[in-house]
């Protein structure tokens, strides 16, 4: 069944439930203002904690800005936004428990999940509740199969296809090695699309090496790659794995260039010697050194609040709050059904680009290629 039809059927079934649930969710505050609670889910602990912390902090900056500017005008109400963010440890089981707690505590829209695996595990439950869900960074294709689910970031297939075209068409390289996590939906999803697109473009995958979750020794896989005629290595992995891979490759005397997916963002903070990352290129919707006034204002606010430079995940969290704000304004209501319907009618000029959304929950937006040069993130030329 196509999603558009599922959307109509599902919304009809959950409409009455959503309205009854939301009727008591607005909390009265001073004057005629009400509070709109955005629930958040992402890893604040564990190996993917950097992503969740960044998303949470970026969202907090946006909420502070919006509330300081007077809140959100929705119908005859002025809403003040609040964020209730729970640690899901990038685990489906933990995410379900955390989500249920959020709902018990009155969440009216969901920012999250941050990671794909957790989102896939609880997507059906969120759809049953009928609450608007916007994932800032969950990229697995299946995350938007439910009628209430939207994403801000690029999908795994789009990342794989884009990086394949970059390697074969832009760089002119045809012999490519791939190393990926075979237990991770994100890594395998990007890899599968990359491999298929390389073949379509006339390139050749000369090595396809996998590793298991939690691996810290990649020398066996890298030695196999070293024995091929690969011209470049594609690693659709998270920043921790990327740090291990590049460091150990240098120890083996390998000097092949790297390209990666958006999970590489933050990798510089994970290595002892940034030289192992020199020249690596990865996909990202955001770069903190972008001179756009809005980006620089965000970078300044983030540094003042958290004493850190924001990454793309912080920008994703920030933009997702503004997406929910735009949906509230367009809907003129806090009703979940109205918010979901409004998502295809909004356009948000965000830090990660101008974005609109399809009826299938996907974003229409551009991408940047980020290159690591002299220990800094720069726009690839």
N, C-alpha and C positions, 0 to 999 in steps of 0.2 A: 504494500500500500504506500502510495506516495505521501511524503510528509505533509503536503498541503491538505490532503484529505484527512490524514490523521489529526492534524491540528484542529480542523473543524469538529471532528467527532470527539476528540479528547476535551477540547474546551467546552463543548456542550455538556459533557459528563461531569466535569469538575467545576463548572461555573457556580452552581448553587453552593457546593462545599467551600469553594474559595471565598465567596461573598460572606458566608457565615463565619468562616475563620477570621477574616480580616475585619469584620465589623467591630471587634473589640480590641484590635491591635494598636490603634492610634492612642498614644498616651498624651493626655492633656498637660500642657505646661503653661507658663506665664502668658497672659493675654489670649489672643486667638490663634496662637501657634500650636502645632502638634508635632510629635516626633515620628519620623519614619525610620524604622529599624532595618538596616541592611545587614543581613547575616553574611559572614565570611568563613570560608573553609580553605585551609592550606597547611602545608607542613611548617611548623614553627620549631620543630626538633627533628633530629635524624639527618640523613645524608642529603636530603633535598631542602633543608631548612632555609637556606639562603633565598630560594625562590619565594617561599611563603612569607618570610619576614619582609622581603622587598615589596611584594604585593600589598601586604597589610600596611606598611609604612607609606607607600604611595597613595593608597586609598585614604589614609588618615589626613594626608596633606590636602587632598581634594575636598574632603568633608569640612576641614577647618576653613578652607577658602570659601566654600559655598555658604556655610553658616555665617561667616563673618560678613558676607555680602548681603545677608538678609534672609537666607534660606531659599526654598523652592516654592514658587507660587503654583498651587494646584487647585483649580476651581476657586472656591471662596476661602480656601485655607492657605496658610503659609507654613510649610513644613521645615522643621529642622532635622537634618540627617544625623543618624548615629550609626556606628559600626560595632557589631558584636562578632568578633573574629575568633574562631576556635581552631586549635591545632588538630589536624587530621593525620599527621605523621606520614602523609602520602600513602596511606593504607585504606583500602576499601572498608574494612571492618571498623576501624577507628572513625572514618569519615561518616559512616552511617550513624554511629552513636552520637558524634558531634552534631550532625545535621538534626537529629531528633531533638537534641538539647536546644539548638537554635530555634526550632519551631516552637518548642515549649516556652521559650523566652520571648516569643512574639516577632520573629523575623518576618518581614514583609516582602523582601526580595533577596536573592542569593547572589553574592559575589564569590564565584568559585564553581568547582574546585580549581585549585592552582595546577595540579598535576592530572594527567590523563587517567591513570589507573584508578585513582580514587573516584573520579567522576563517572567512569564507566560502571563502577560497582554500585553506585547509588542513584544513577540517572533515572531509573524506572521509578524509584520511590519518590524522587522529587517531582517527576511527571504526574504521579498519582495525586500528589498534594496540589499540583497546579500553580505553584509559585514561579515567578519569573526567575530564571537562572541565566546569568551571564558569566561565562568563564573567561578570566583575563588571559590565561596562558595554557589551558588544556587543549592540546592540538590533535588528539586522536580523532579520526574521521567519525567514529560512532558517537561522539559526545553530543552531537546536535541532532540525533535521530528523533528526539522527543519534541513535541510541539512547543514546549515552554523553554527550550534550551537554545542559547545563542553563544557565540564565541567572538572575542575581540581579536585573537591572534590568528596566525596562519595555520592551516591544517597540516598534518603530517605529509599527506600526498603532495600538497602544493610545495612544501619545503623541499621534498626529495626531487621533484621535477625541476624546481627553480635552480637548485644546486647542480643538478646534472647538466642543465643548459649552460650554467656558468662555467663548469669545468670543460665541457666539450666545445661549446660555441665561443665563449668569451676568452677562455684561456688556450683553446686549441689543443687540449690534451685528450688522448683517446684511450690510453691504458691506465686503468684506475683500480686501486685496491680499496677495499671497504672493511672496516672493523666496527662491530656493533654489539649491543647487548641483546642476546636472544631471549631474555626473560622480561623485556620491557616493551610495552605497547608502543610507546613513543619511538624508541630506537628502531624497532623492527618496521614500524609503519613508514618512517622516513626512508629507511634503507630499501624497502620493497619498491617504493615509488621511484627512488633514485636509480636502482638497477634496471628497472623497466624502461625508464626514459633514456638512460645511457645506450641501451640496446637500440632503441628507436632512432637515436641520433647517430648511430654507427660507431659508437665507442665499444670498449671491451672491458669487462670486469675481470682482471687477471688474478685477483684473490678476494675471497669473501670470508673473512675470519670473524667468528663470534666468540663472545665470552658470557659468563653467567653473572647474575646479580651479585654484588659484593666482591667481585674479583679485584685484586690489587696487583697481580703479576700478569703482565701482558706480553712478556718477552717471547713466549712460544708463538703467539700469533704474529708478532712483529718480525720475528726471524723468518717465518714463512713468507711474509710480504717482502722482506729484504731479498729473498731469493728469486723474486719475480722481476719482470721488466716494468713494473709500475712507475708511472710518472708523477703520481699524486695519491694521497690517502684521503678518503672521505670517512669521517667519523661522526655519525649522527648520535651523539652521546651527551650526557650531562657534563658539567664543568669538572667535577671530581674525576671522572673517568678520563676526560680529555687531558687533565694534568698528568695523570699516571702514564697515559699512552705517549704523550710527547716527551716527557722526561725520560722514560725507559727507551724510547726510540733513539734519543740522543746518546744514551749510554751504550747503545749497540752500534753507534757510528752512522746512523741513518740521517739523511739530510733531505728527504722528500718533503715537499710542501704539503700543507694540510688545508682542507676545507671542512666546515662543520655546519651543524644546524643551530637553531637559536639557543639550545641548551648550553652552548659554549659561553654564553654571556656570564661574566664573573670569573672566568678561568684564570685571569692574571693574578688574582688574589690567592690562588691555590698552588702556585708553583714557586719554588725557591729561586730559580733562574729564569727570568722571562725570555731569555734568548732561545729557549726550547720552543717557544711559540712564535718566533719571528716569522712574519709573512703570512701566518694563518688567516684565513678568511671565513667568516661565518655570517649567517643570515640574521638580521635583526630589524625591528621596526623603529629602533630608537638609538640615539647616540648622544651622550651627555655633552660632547663638545660641539654639537650642532649650535650655530649662532642664532637660530631663531629666537626672538624675544620670549616667547612662551616657554620654550625649552630652558633657556637660561634662568628665567624666573623660577621655574620648578627646581632646577639644580640648586639655586641659591636657597630656596625655602627648605629643601631636603637636607642640605648641608647644615643649615642653621638648626634644624630640628634633630637630626640624627648624626651629625658629624661624619657624613659619608657621601660618596658620589652615587647617585641613583643609577641603576641598571635598567634594562628594558622591562623587567618584571615590575619594578617600582612604577615605571611609566604606564604599564598595562593596568596596574591597580588603580592608578590615578584616573586614567581614561575611562575605566569601567564605571567608576562612580559617576562621571559626567554623562555616560551613556544612560545610566539609570535615571539621572536627573532629567535628561532630555525626554525619556519615556514618560516620566511623571508629568512633565509639562505638556507633552503632546496628548497624553491620555486625559488629562484634567481630572484624574482619579487615582486612588491608591489600589483600586481593584485589580487583582492579578490578571484577569482576562483582558481588561482594558490596557494594562501595561504591556502584555505580550503582543497584542494587536498593534500597539504603537511602535514597536521595535522596527517594523519595516517602513515606517513613515518618518524616521528621524535621520538627521545627518549631524555628526559630531566632528568638530575640528579639534582633534586631539594631539597630544604630544607624539603619538605613534602614527600620525597621519589623519587625513580626512577619511571618515568611515561611514558607510551605510550598511544595512543588513538585508540579506535575502530572506524570503519566506522559509528557506531551509535552515536558517540560523547562522549562515556564513557571512563573514565580513567582506566588503569590497574596499580594499586599501592597498597601498604600495609597500615596498620593502626596501631595506638598505643592506648593502654588503659592507660589513665591518672588517677591517684588516688590522692585525696587531703589528705595530711598527715601533721599534725602540721602546718596548714595554708600555705602549699606550694604544688605546683603541682609536682608530681613525677610519674615515670613509675610504673604502677601497676605490682605487682609480681604474 
